[in-house]
Amino acid sequence: MQKDVDQLRAAVQALTRNAVPVIKLLDFIPEDIDAMQKELEKWRSETQLNTAMLQTEERSQIFVELVISCTFLSASLYVSKRGAY
């Protein structure tokens, strides 16, 4: 009987020694989750900003292309009209 109690005591002590580090790690989980949520929000904001900047840049490029096209068309019309007179 005493041998069984000693074995049980040893098993409980081993379990406790192994459980303490795990419990300490679990204490950090809420902090890690908060940090990860903040980082996720940062990346989402950066993605939105970069998307907006890319769209603005694409619109600017389209506008420049349209201005160039209009300039060429105006020049072509001017040359055509001068040749007609």
N, C-alpha and C positions, 0 to 999 in steps of 0.2 A: 504494500500500500504506500509506504514512504517513497519507494522508488518511483511509483506512478506520479506522486505529488511533485517530486523533484524534476521528473521529466516534463510535467505540465508547466512548472515554474520556469524551467529553462526555455521551453517553447514560447511562453508568454514574454519572457525577457527578450528573446531573439526577435519576436514579432514587434515588440515595442521599439527595439533598436532600429529595425528596418522601417517602421512606420513614421518615426519622427522626421527623418529627412523628407519623406514624401509629403507629410503634413506641412512642413516649412515651405516646400515648393508650391503647394496649393495656395498658400498665403499670397504668393506673388501673382497669381492668375488674374485677379481683378485689375491690378496695376498694368499688367501686360495687355489686357483687353482694352483698357482705356488708351494706352499708348498706340495700339494698333488701330483703334477707331480714329484717333487724331491723325495718324499718318494716312489712313484711308481718306479722310476728309481733305487733307492737304493735297493728295494726288487727284482727287475728284475736282477740286478747285483749280489745280494747275491744268488739268485736262480741259476744263471749260474755258479757261483763259486761252490756252493754246488753240483750241478749236475756233474761238472767236477771232483770234489773230489770223489764223489761216484763212477763215472766211473773208476777213477784211482784205487780206493780201490777194486772194483770188478775185474778189470784186474789183480791186484796184487794177489788177492785170487785165481783166476783161474791159474795164473802162479805157485803159491805155490802148488796147487793141482796137476798140471802137473809135477812139480819137484818130488813130493812125489810118484806119479804114476810111473815115470821113474826110480826112485830109487828102488821101489819094483820090477819093471820089470827087472832091471839090476841084482838085487840080485837073482831073480828067475832064470834068465838065467845063472848066475854064478853057482848056486847050481845045475841046470840041467846039465851043462857042466861037472862039477866035478863028478857028479854021472855017467856020460857016460864013463869016462875014467877008 
